[in-house]
Amino acid sequence: MPTESGSCSAARQAKQKRKSHSLSIRRTNSSEQERTGLPRDMLEGQDSKLPSSVRSTLLELFGQIEREFENLYIENLELRREIETLNERLAAEGQAIDGAELSKGQLKTKASHSTSQLSQKLKTTYKASTSKIVSSFKTTTSRAVCQLVKEYIGHRDGIWDVSVARTQPVVLGTASADHTALLWSIETGRSLAKYTGHVGSVNSIKFHPSEQLALTASGDQTAHVWRYAVQLPAPQPAADSSQQLCGEDEVECSDKDEPDADADPSSDCPTIRAPLTSLKSHQGVVIAADWLVGGKQAVTASWDRTANLYDVETSELVHSLTGHDQELTHCCTHPTQRLVVTSSRDTTFRLWDFRDPSIHSVNVFQGHTDTVTSAVFTVGDNVVSGSDDRTVKVWDLKNMRSPIATIRTDSAINRINVCVGQKIIALPHDNRQVRLFDMSGVRLARLPRSSRQGHRRMVCGSAWSEDHPVCNLFTCGFDRQAIGWNINIPALLQEK
């Protein structure tokens, strides 16, 4: 039997020693392929209980982190060179101003002032450049607990928008591509009324602030105001508390689990066939509409690149808001002031100010690199915008130059909604996920999604009902259903 040589024995011992060590990722000067290949080999040699797919994902994430910090390191070097160049220029200018020499004290004062300004500029630049990775890795010691409470099934096509009534009785409204809007009992999940006045896809629904009126926008180039009168049924027993809570390991499911399209729970509910008022001025799809504070006026957003402000009682066009270069995607009004924000495929959103009846001003916000899918008001002077560029940005209306917080995600963002009382942002995604963040960009939770619950196709919209005891977040998607969730926010998060 052949004996093992000394060199082979030493090699085997070294290999076993490497296996006992923890994984470390080291920077090398080799190609990117070689850099990622070495840690992968080392990780595969470890005795780990993690699935191979999870370990592979971790390696890719570590590689992305390394590349981000490498870019920041390069930017830092370039900024240092600029500082040295500016300091040399300041020194040269300080000795030749008006042909006279400056004293040491004067030169020191001037250089100190200029350096202070430059330092502030560098801090702002550095903060903006690092926000894209910092916001992605913020953590919190407490997480929101999310529980599915009720599913609202009855539409025959995808649901574009969901909204909650602001007056009693509190009902849920959904707008669908099947040309109808439905009103639901939140507690029982039964449909209470169906609106069939549109001849195109119903793209959004909003409830009047004080009356039983609904405003819907449609692909038939109109927006309708219609009245409803519903009676809530007796509540059913509470949902099973054993529903799966929010977690990170939900099982993916297939489209075969979608609700049965042949079942139509809304067939026996009252039908509203005609609007109280029809708003007609657009030359393209009306993608969204909302009530101005007070409910006497409404604003619409259209694919004809304009937004229109109407007097609801007379259906008269008050203002046509032009300026966007491409189709509009959404519009939203401030809850207490005469302010409107419109978003567009031109990568911008605009703030329209109607507080002075004789003058309406507009401000343009530029910060996204793809379609801005929605922009909504929050508490105070803040606006939150979401985009197909997979980012969400929080803006201060008093400073339009840069966002005060940036959230980076792994999928395009659809119609976002903000819980004003608890300052929580709900982000519906193209990839069927719904995530919750606070206003500073800290991730709080991801709604459960498994073979038994959650959305099975793209999630299109969301709406908060802050005072409802049963469900306080509603989501809708192209799987033809809306879902009511109970979100339990820890006290620590509420204090923040």
Rosetta blueprint (number, residue, H / E / L):
1 M L
2 P L
3 T L
4 E L
5 S L
6 G H
7 S H
8 C H
9 S H
10 A H
11 A H
12 R H
13 Q H
14 A H
15 K H
16 Q H
17 K H
18 R H
19 K H
20 S H
21 H L
22 S L
23 L L
24 S L
25 I L
26 R L
27 R L
28 T L
29 N L
30 S L
31 S L
32 E H
33 Q H
34 E H
35 R H
36 T H
37 G H
38 L H
39 P H
40 R H
41 D H
42 M H
43 L H
44 E H
45 G L
46 Q L
47 D L
48 S L
49 K L
50 L L
51 P L
52 S H
53 S H
54 V H
55 R H
56 S H
57 T H
58 L H
59 L H
60 E H
61 L H
62 F H
63 G H
64 Q H
65 I H
66 E H
67 R H
68 E H
69 F H
70 E H
71 N H
72 L H
73 Y H
74 I H
75 E H
76 N H
77 L H
78 E H
79 L H
80 R H
81 R H
82 E H
83 I H
84 E H
85 T H
86 L H
87 N H
88 E H
89 R H
90 L H
91 A H
92 A H
93 E H
94 G H
95 Q L
96 A L
97 I H
98 D H
99 G H
100 A L
101 E L
102 L L
103 S L
104 K H
105 G H
106 Q H
107 L H
108 K H
109 T H
110 K H
111 A H
112 S H
113 H H
114 S H
115 T H
116 S H
117 Q H
118 L H
119 S H
120 Q H
121 K H
122 L H
123 K H
124 T H
125 T H
126 Y H
127 K H
128 A H
129 S H
130 T H
131 S H
132 K H
133 I H
134 V H
135 S L
136 S L
137 F L
138 K L
139 T L
140 T L
141 T L
142 S L
143 R L
144 A L
145 V E
146 C E
147 Q E
148 L E
149 V E
150 K E
151 E E
152 Y E
153 I E
154 G L
155 H L
156 R L
157 D L
158 G L
159 I E
160 W E
161 D E
162 V E
163 S E
164 V E
165 A L
166 R L
167 T L
168 Q L
169 P L
170 V L
171 V L
172 L E
173 G E
174 T E
175 A E
176 S E
177 A L
178 D L
179 H L
180 T L
181 A E
182 L E
183 L E
184 W E
185 S L
186 I L
187 E L
188 T L
189 G L
190 R L
191 S E
192 L E
193 A E
194 K E
195 Y E
196 T L
197 G L
198 H L
199 V L
200 G L
201 S L
202 V E
203 N E
204 S E
205 I E
206 K E
207 F E
208 H L
209 P L
210 S L
211 E L
212 Q L
213 L E
214 A E
215 L E
216 T E
217 A E
218 S E
219 G L
220 D L
221 Q L
222 T E
223 A E
224 H E
225 V E
226 W E
227 R E
228 Y L
229 A L
230 V L
231 Q L
232 L L
233 P L
234 A L
235 P L
236 Q L
237 P L
238 A L
239 A L
240 D L
241 S L
242 S L
243 Q L
244 Q L
245 L E
246 C L
247 G L
248 E L
249 D L
250 E L
251 V L
252 E L
253 C L
254 S L
255 D H
256 K H
257 D H
258 E L
259 P L
260 D L
261 A L
262 D L
263 A L
264 D L
265 P H
266 S H
267 S H
268 D H
269 C L
270 P L
271 T E
272 I E
273 R L
274 A L
275 P L
276 L L
277 T E
278 S E
279 L E
280 K E
281 S L
282 H L
283 Q L
284 G L
285 V L
286 V E
287 I E
288 A E
289 A E
290 D E
291 W E
292 L L
293 V L
294 G L
295 G L
296 K L
297 Q E
298 A E
299 V E
300 T E
301 A E
302 S E
303 W L
304 D L
305 R L
306 T L
307 A E
308 N E
309 L E
310 Y E
311 D E
312 V L
313 E L
314 T L
315 S L
316 E E
317 L E
318 V E
319 H E
320 S E
321 L E
322 T L
323 G L
324 H L
325 D L
326 Q L
327 E L
328 L E
329 T E
330 H E
331 C E
332 C E
333 T E
334 H L
335 P L
336 T L
337 Q L
338 R L
339 L E
340 V E
341 V E
342 T E
343 S E
344 S E
345 R L
346 D L
347 T L
348 T E
349 F E
350 R E
351 L E
352 W E
353 D E
354 F E
355 R E
356 D E
357 P L
358 S L
359 I E
360 H E
361 S E
362 V E
363 N E
364 V E
365 F E
366 Q E
367 G L
368 H L
369 T L
370 D L
371 T L
372 V E
373 T E
374 S E
375 A E
376 V E
377 F E
378 T L
379 V L
380 G L
381 D L
382 N E
383 V E
384 V E
385 S E
386 G E
387 S E
388 D L
389 D L
390 R L
391 T E
392 V E
393 K E
394 V E
395 W E
396 D E
397 L L
398 K L
399 N E
400 M L
401 R L
402 S L
403 P L
404 I L
405 A E
406 T E
407 I E
408 R E
409 T L
410 D L
411 S L
412 A L
413 I E
414 N L
415 R L
416 I L
417 N E
418 V E
419 C E
420 V L
421 G L
422 Q L
423 K L
424 I E
425 I E
426 A E
427 L E
428 P E
429 H E
430 D L
431 N L
432 R L
433 Q L
434 V E
435 R E
436 L E
437 F E
438 D E
439 M L
440 S L
441 G L
442 V L
443 R E
444 L E
445 A E
446 R E
447 L L
448 P L
449 R L
450 S L
451 S L
452 R L
453 Q L
454 G L
455 H L
456 R L
457 R L
458 M L
459 V E
460 C E
461 G E
462 S E
463 A E
464 W E
465 S L
466 E L
467 D L
468 H L
469 P L
470 V L
471 C L
472 N L
473 L E
474 F E
475 T E
476 C E
477 G E
478 F L
479 D L
480 R L
481 Q E
482 A E
483 I E
484 G E
485 W E
486 N E
487 I E
488 N E
489 I L
490 P L
491 A H
492 L H
493 L H
494 Q H
495 E H
496 K L
